[in-house]
Amino acid sequence: MDQSDSNEIVGPRRYRNAEAMLAHGERVWLRAADSGLLNIQVDHESNDRLIVRDSGHEFTLLCSCSYLGLNHHPKIIEGAVSALRKAGTTGLSIAEVRVRLNLLVELEESLRDLYGAPALPGVSCSVLTAGILPLIASGHIGGGSGPRVMVFDRFCHFSMAYIKPICGDEALVLNCPHNDLNYLEDICKKYPRVAYVADGAYSMGGRTALEGLIELQDRYGLFLYFDDSHALSIEGPHGEGYVRSRMEMNPLTMIVGSLAKAFGASGGVAMLGSERDFQFLYRNAGPVTWSQNMDVAAVGACLASAELHRTAELGQLQAKLQRNIDVFDRRFPTRFSGNGLPIRLIDVGDEDLAVRLSEQLYQAGYYCSAVFFPIVARGAAGVRVMLRADLEADRLDHFCDAVESLMASA
């Protein structure tokens, strides 16, 4: 296979460079730690009232991925407790391909019904990705024969980019400029078997170019692998997420998502394109097959959340979230305004200023995370805001006032 597209980098650091990342990023992490923004230990009364036990400082969490506020929903908490009582064990501690509890089988069937596709639960979305991507690279998923060229979107989540070296032992790995369909089509023309790895909704805002990707799949047989964790539950009539609610599953598509974000429980799920993939992955997908499986409480919480996703309450929470997104967008217009996603970035540019703004907001009673290289590109530092359905209107207004005041005095 022609290696010219890999920038002719050989040997060490072809797919990652910890030395370069840490040399720059660790300085800012330590700055955030010195500002009291890391290792904050709290008691939880609600997402709007976290309490630092030693100081009594109270604050609202505005970097939580629990976009619908389901992480403290009483039905989901009771689901976790009930599952433990029903099973009488925290788990079997054996590879699930060998023996698995009926509760887990019940969850597989519930998620299959919810998403309209074979659904493989896992300890986390990252574990599923670590097990699945190398098998896509080797060509064992999605039919056909032989390895696939693996094209990673430049902005794809760290959990996927982290697996590049393993995929690189199976196939050629390339990096694609963000949402660059022309680049991707050129690769599809050059190689007969290509897979594209991307987010459905990106953790720093924005979406994948889904319509164009579907066209490339139809034209060239492009395999599409999406992590849609940040859109799962907040979009679709049953919370299917951005990608699944807009395209049909097929053997050349796979979607993974976190069940620990808006879904409000724990673990991850892979929506599969074929029945064959379900048992194959249980047997062969690395960490998916090992004996560190979903604990019973997590399975119970997921079952309860899946049931809630079938009720009118889901639509009501989605609508509340959208109202809060619209309020923030009116106060602070950005290039992502109107896209319906709850992630917004207050652009600062300078990393130290981003940490300072995050520190000032925390002192004012709001925790928002400063983001900087390698989370974002150099010079693109800012403060990430994660909006939620359970953020009350007056609290959101007060937060916006605080941001406005601090930005004016910066």
C-alpha positions as CSV (number, residue, x, y, z in Angstrom):
1,M,0.0,0.0,0.0
2,D,1.3,3.5,-0.9
3,Q,2.6,5.2,2.2
4,S,2.9,8.7,0.5
5,D,-0.3,10.0,2.2
6,S,1.2,9.5,5.6
7,N,3.7,12.4,5.2
8,E,6.5,9.9,5.0
9,I,6.8,9.7,8.8
10,V,8.3,6.4,9.9
11,G,9.3,4.9,13.2
12,P,8.4,6.4,16.6
13,R,5.7,9.2,16.9
14,R,4.0,8.5,13.7
15,Y,0.5,8.6,15.3
16,R,1.1,10.4,18.6
17,N,3.8,12.6,20.3
18,A,3.3,12.6,24.1
19,E,6.5,14.6,24.6
20,A,5.3,17.5,22.5
21,M,1.8,17.5,23.9
22,L,2.9,17.3,27.6
23,A,5.6,20.0,27.1
24,H,3.0,22.5,26.3
25,G,-0.3,21.2,27.9
26,E,1.1,20.2,31.3
27,R,2.1,23.8,32.1
28,V,-1.5,24.9,31.7
29,W,-2.9,22.0,33.6
30,L,-0.6,22.9,36.5
31,R,-1.8,26.5,36.3
32,A,-5.4,25.3,36.5
33,A,-4.5,23.1,39.5
34,D,-2.8,26.1,41.3
35,S,-6.0,28.1,40.7
36,G,-8.1,25.5,42.6
37,L,-9.9,24.2,39.4
38,L,-8.8,20.6,39.6
39,N,-9.4,17.9,42.2
40,I,-12.4,19.7,43.7
41,Q,-14.1,17.3,46.2
42,V,-17.8,17.8,46.6
43,D,-21.0,16.6,48.1
44,H,-23.9,16.5,45.5
45,E,-27.3,17.9,46.3
46,S,-28.1,18.7,42.6
47,N,-26.2,19.8,39.6
48,D,-27.1,23.4,40.7
49,R,-25.8,22.8,44.2
50,L,-22.4,21.1,44.7
51,I,-20.8,21.8,48.0
52,V,-17.1,21.7,48.8
53,R,-17.2,20.1,52.2
54,D,-14.1,21.8,53.8
55,S,-14.9,25.4,52.7
56,G,-18.7,25.2,52.3
57,H,-18.3,26.9,48.9
58,E,-21.4,26.1,46.7
59,F,-21.5,26.2,42.9
60,T,-23.4,25.2,39.9
61,L,-21.9,22.7,37.5
62,L,-21.8,24.0,33.9
63,C,-19.3,21.5,32.5
64,S,-21.5,18.4,33.1
65,C,-22.3,16.2,30.1
66,S,-25.6,15.2,31.8
67,Y,-27.4,17.5,29.4
68,L,-30.9,16.4,30.4
69,G,-30.2,16.2,34.1
70,L,-30.9,12.5,34.3
71,N,-27.9,11.7,36.4
72,H,-30.0,12.5,39.5
73,H,-33.4,11.3,38.2
74,P,-35.0,9.2,41.0
75,K,-36.2,6.5,38.6
76,I,-32.7,5.9,37.3
77,I,-31.2,5.8,40.8
78,E,-33.9,3.4,41.9
79,G,-33.2,1.3,38.8
80,A,-29.6,0.9,39.9
81,V,-30.6,-0.1,43.4
82,S,-33.4,-2.5,42.3
83,A,-31.1,-4.3,39.9
84,L,-28.6,-5.0,42.7
85,R,-31.4,-6.4,44.9
86,K,-32.8,-8.5,42.0
87,A,-29.4,-9.9,40.9
88,G,-28.0,-10.3,44.4
89,T,-24.5,-9.6,43.0
90,T,-22.5,-6.7,41.7
91,G,-21.4,-8.8,38.7
92,L,-20.2,-12.2,37.6
93,S,-16.6,-11.1,36.8
94,I,-16.3,-13.4,33.8
95,A,-16.1,-12.6,30.1
96,E,-19.6,-11.9,28.9
97,V,-19.1,-14.0,25.8
98,R,-19.0,-17.0,28.2
99,V,-21.7,-16.1,30.8
100,R,-23.8,-13.0,31.2
101,L,-26.7,-12.2,33.5
102,N,-30.2,-12.1,32.1
103,L,-30.3,-8.4,33.2
104,L,-27.6,-7.6,30.6
105,V,-29.5,-9.6,28.0
106,E,-32.6,-7.5,28.9
107,L,-30.5,-4.4,28.4
108,E,-29.3,-5.5,25.0
109,E,-32.8,-6.1,23.8
110,S,-34.1,-2.9,25.3
111,L,-31.4,-0.8,23.5
112,R,-32.0,-2.8,20.3
113,D,-35.6,-1.8,20.4
114,L,-34.8,1.8,21.3
115,Y,-32.3,2.4,18.6
116,G,-33.7,0.1,15.9
117,A,-30.4,-1.8,15.5
118,P,-28.4,-4.5,17.2
119,A,-27.0,-2.9,20.3
120,L,-23.8,-4.0,22.1
121,P,-23.4,-2.5,25.6
122,G,-20.0,-2.0,27.1
123,V,-18.2,-0.7,30.2
124,S,-17.7,2.6,28.4
125,C,-17.8,4.1,25.0
126,S,-14.0,4.3,25.0
127,V,-13.7,0.5,25.7
128,L,-16.0,-0.2,22.8
129,T,-14.0,2.0,20.5
130,A,-10.7,0.4,21.6
131,G,-12.1,-3.0,20.7
132,I,-13.9,-2.2,17.5
133,L,-11.7,0.2,15.5
134,P,-8.8,-2.3,15.0
135,L,-11.2,-4.8,13.6
136,I,-12.6,-2.2,11.1
137,A,-8.9,-1.4,10.2
138,S,-8.2,-5.1,9.6
139,G,-11.3,-5.5,7.5
140,H,-13.1,-8.0,9.7
141,I,-16.1,-5.7,10.2
142,G,-18.3,-4.6,7.3
143,G,-17.7,-7.3,4.8
144,G,-15.2,-7.5,2.0
145,S,-11.7,-8.7,2.4
146,G,-8.4,-7.0,3.4
147,P,-7.5,-4.0,5.5
148,R,-9.1,-0.6,5.2
149,V,-7.4,2.8,5.0
150,M,-8.4,4.5,8.2
151,V,-9.1,8.2,7.9
152,F,-9.5,10.0,11.2
153,D,-11.1,13.4,11.2
154,R,-8.6,15.9,12.7
155,F,-11.1,16.9,15.5
156,C,-12.2,13.3,16.3
157,H,-12.4,12.7,20.0
158,F,-9.3,11.6,21.9
159,S,-10.8,8.2,22.7
160,M,-10.7,7.4,19.0
161,A,-7.4,9.2,18.1
162,Y,-5.8,7.2,20.9
163,I,-6.3,4.0,19.0
164,K,-4.5,5.2,15.9
165,P,-1.2,3.3,16.7
166,I,-3.1,0.0,17.0
167,C,-5.0,0.6,13.8
168,G,-1.7,1.6,12.2
169,D,-0.5,-2.0,12.8
170,E,-3.3,-3.2,10.7
171,A,-3.7,-0.6,7.9
172,L,-2.6,2.8,6.6
173,V,-3.8,5.6,9.0
174,L,-4.4,9.1,7.7
175,N,-5.6,12.4,9.2
176,C,-8.3,14.3,7.5
177,P,-8.9,18.1,7.8
178,H,-12.0,18.7,9.7
179,N,-15.2,17.8,7.7
180,D,-13.2,18.0,4.5
181,L,-15.3,15.9,2.1
182,N,-13.0,16.7,-0.9
183,Y,-10.0,15.3,0.9
184,L,-12.0,12.2,1.9
185,E,-13.3,11.7,-1.6
186,D,-9.8,11.8,-3.0
187,I,-8.8,9.0,-0.6
188,C,-11.9,7.0,-1.7
189,K,-10.9,7.3,-5.3
190,K,-7.3,6.2,-4.6
191,Y,-8.1,3.2,-2.4
192,P,-10.9,0.7,-2.8
193,R,-11.5,0.2,1.0
194,V,-11.7,3.2,3.2
195,A,-13.2,3.9,6.7
196,Y,-13.8,7.4,8.1
197,V,-13.7,7.9,11.9
198,A,-15.4,11.0,13.3
199,D,-17.7,12.4,16.0
200,G,-21.4,12.9,15.2
201,A,-21.5,15.9,17.5
202,Y,-18.1,17.3,18.5
203,S,-17.1,17.9,22.1
204,M,-16.0,21.4,21.3
205,G,-19.1,22.2,19.3
206,G,-20.3,21.5,15.8
207,R,-21.5,18.4,13.9
208,T,-20.1,16.0,11.3
209,A,-20.9,16.7,7.6
210,L,-23.4,13.8,7.6
211,E,-25.3,14.4,4.4
212,G,-22.1,14.5,2.3
213,L,-20.7,11.4,4.1
214,I,-23.8,9.4,3.3
215,E,-23.3,10.4,-0.4
216,L,-19.7,9.2,-0.2
217,Q,-20.8,5.9,1.4
218,D,-23.3,5.3,-1.4
219,R,-20.8,6.2,-4.1
220,Y,-17.6,4.5,-2.8
221,G,-18.7,2.0,-0.1
222,L,-17.1,4.2,2.6
223,F,-17.3,2.7,6.1
224,L,-18.6,5.3,8.6
225,Y,-17.7,5.1,12.3
226,F,-19.2,7.8,14.5
227,D,-19.0,8.6,18.2
228,D,-22.3,10.4,18.8
229,S,-21.9,10.6,22.6
230,H,-22.7,14.3,22.8
231,A,-26.0,14.0,20.9
232,L,-27.3,10.7,22.3
233,S,-30.6,11.3,24.1
234,I,-30.9,15.0,23.3
235,E,-32.0,14.4,19.7
236,G,-34.4,11.9,18.1
237,P,-37.9,10.8,19.3
238,H,-36.3,8.1,21.4
239,G,-33.0,9.8,22.0
240,E,-31.3,8.0,19.1
241,G,-28.8,10.9,18.7
242,Y,-27.9,13.1,15.7
243,V,-26.6,10.4,13.4
244,R,-29.0,7.6,14.0
245,S,-32.1,9.8,13.8
246,R,-31.0,10.9,10.3
247,M,-29.7,7.8,8.6
248,E,-30.5,4.1,8.3
249,M,-28.2,1.6,9.8
250,N,-26.3,-0.6,7.3
251,P,-23.3,-3.0,7.3
252,L,-21.0,-0.1,6.5
253,T,-22.1,2.1,9.5
254,M,-21.4,1.9,13.2
255,I,-22.3,4.4,15.9
256,V,-21.0,4.4,19.5
257,G,-22.3,6.5,22.3
258,S,-21.8,7.1,26.0
259,L,-24.6,6.0,28.3
260,A,-23.0,8.2,31.0
261,K,-23.8,11.6,29.4
262,A,-27.3,12.8,28.6
263,F,-28.6,9.2,28.9
264,G,-28.0,9.6,32.6
265,A,-26.6,6.2,33.6
266,S,-23.3,4.5,33.0
267,G,-21.4,2.5,30.3
268,G,-21.5,2.8,26.5
269,V,-23.4,1.3,23.5
270,A,-22.4,0.4,20.0
271,M,-25.2,0.5,17.4
272,L,-24.3,-2.2,14.9
273,G,-24.9,-2.4,11.2
274,S,-25.5,-6.2,11.1
275,E,-26.5,-9.1,13.3
276,R,-23.3,-10.9,12.5
277,D,-21.2,-8.1,14.1
278,F,-22.9,-8.6,17.5
279,Q,-21.6,-12.0,18.4
280,F,-18.4,-11.5,16.5
281,L,-17.5,-8.5,18.6
282,Y,-18.4,-10.2,21.8
283,R,-15.8,-12.9,20.8
284,N,-13.0,-10.7,19.3
285,A,-13.2,-7.0,20.3
286,G,-10.3,-7.0,22.7
287,P,-11.4,-5.2,25.9
288,V,-15.1,-5.8,25.1
289,T,-14.5,-9.5,25.6
290,W,-12.6,-9.3,28.8
291,S,-14.0,-9.9,32.3
292,Q,-14.3,-6.3,33.3
293,N,-17.9,-6.0,32.4
294,M,-20.8,-3.6,33.2
295,D,-21.7,-3.9,36.9
296,V,-25.2,-4.7,37.8
297,A,-26.0,-1.2,39.2
298,A,-25.0,0.3,35.8
299,V,-27.2,-2.2,33.9
300,G,-30.1,-1.4,36.2
301,A,-29.7,2.4,35.7
302,C,-29.5,1.9,31.9
303,L,-32.7,-0.2,31.9
304,A,-34.5,2.5,33.9
305,S,-33.2,5.3,31.6
306,A,-34.2,3.3,28.5
307,E,-37.7,3.0,29.8
308,L,-37.8,6.8,30.5
309,H,-36.7,7.4,26.9
310,R,-40.0,5.8,25.8
311,T,-42.1,8.3,27.7
312,A,-43.2,11.8,27.0
313,E,-40.8,13.1,29.7
314,L,-37.9,12.7,27.2
315,G,-39.4,15.2,24.8
316,Q,-40.2,17.6,27.6
317,L,-36.6,17.5,28.8
318,Q,-35.3,17.9,25.2
319,A,-37.5,21.0,24.9
320,K,-36.2,22.5,28.1
321,L,-32.7,21.9,27.1
322,Q,-33.3,23.6,23.7
323,R,-34.8,26.7,25.5
324,N,-31.7,27.0,27.6
325,I,-29.5,26.7,24.5
326,D,-31.5,29.4,22.8
327,V,-31.2,31.8,25.8
328,F,-27.4,31.4,25.9
329,D,-27.1,31.8,22.1
330,R,-29.1,35.1,22.3
331,R,-26.8,36.4,25.0
332,F,-23.5,35.1,23.5
333,P,-23.8,34.5,19.7
334,T,-21.1,32.1,18.3
335,R,-20.5,30.3,15.0
336,F,-22.4,27.4,16.5
337,S,-25.5,29.4,17.5
338,G,-28.7,27.7,16.4
339,N,-27.2,24.2,15.9
340,G,-29.2,22.8,18.7
341,L,-26.3,21.3,20.6
342,P,-25.6,22.2,24.3
343,I,-21.8,22.8,24.0
344,R,-20.5,26.3,23.7
345,L,-17.1,27.8,23.8
346,I,-16.4,31.3,25.2
347,D,-13.4,32.2,23.0
348,V,-10.5,33.7,24.9
349,G,-7.4,32.8,22.9
350,D,-4.7,33.1,25.6
351,E,-4.5,30.0,27.8
352,D,-3.7,31.8,31.1
353,L,-6.7,34.1,30.5
354,A,-8.9,31.1,29.9
355,V,-7.8,29.6,33.3
356,R,-8.3,33.0,35.0
357,L,-11.9,33.4,33.6
358,S,-12.7,29.8,34.7
359,E,-11.3,30.6,38.2
360,Q,-13.4,33.8,38.4
361,L,-16.6,32.1,37.4
362,Y,-15.9,29.3,40.0
363,Q,-15.5,32.0,42.6
364,A,-18.8,33.5,41.5
365,G,-20.5,30.1,41.9
366,Y,-20.2,28.5,38.5
367,Y,-17.8,25.7,37.4
368,C,-16.9,25.8,33.7
369,S,-13.8,24.1,32.4
370,A,-10.9,26.0,30.8
371,V,-9.9,24.2,27.6
372,F,-6.5,24.6,26.0
373,F,-3.9,22.7,23.9
374,P,-4.0,19.7,23.3
375,I,-7.8,19.8,23.9
376,V,-8.0,22.6,21.4
377,A,-5.5,24.0,18.9
378,R,-2.8,26.4,20.1
379,G,-4.2,30.0,20.4
380,A,-7.8,28.7,20.6
381,A,-8.2,28.4,24.4
382,G,-11.4,29.3,26.0
383,V,-14.0,28.3,28.6
384,R,-16.4,25.5,27.7
385,V,-20.0,25.8,28.7
386,M,-22.3,22.7,28.9
387,L,-25.9,23.7,29.0
388,R,-28.5,21.4,30.7
389,A,-32.3,20.9,30.8
390,D,-32.3,21.1,34.7
391,L,-30.6,24.5,34.8
392,E,-33.4,26.8,35.9
393,A,-34.1,30.0,34.0
394,D,-33.1,32.5,36.7
395,R,-29.9,30.6,37.4
396,L,-29.0,30.7,33.7
397,D,-29.7,34.4,33.5
398,H,-27.5,35.0,36.5
399,F,-24.7,32.9,35.0
400,C,-24.9,34.9,31.7
401,D,-24.8,38.2,33.7
402,A,-21.6,36.9,35.5
403,V,-19.9,36.0,32.2
404,E,-20.8,39.3,30.6
405,S,-19.5,41.2,33.6
406,L,-16.2,39.3,33.8
407,M,-15.6,39.5,30.1
408,A,-16.2,43.3,30.1
409,S,-13.6,43.7,32.9
410,A,-11.0,41.3,31.4
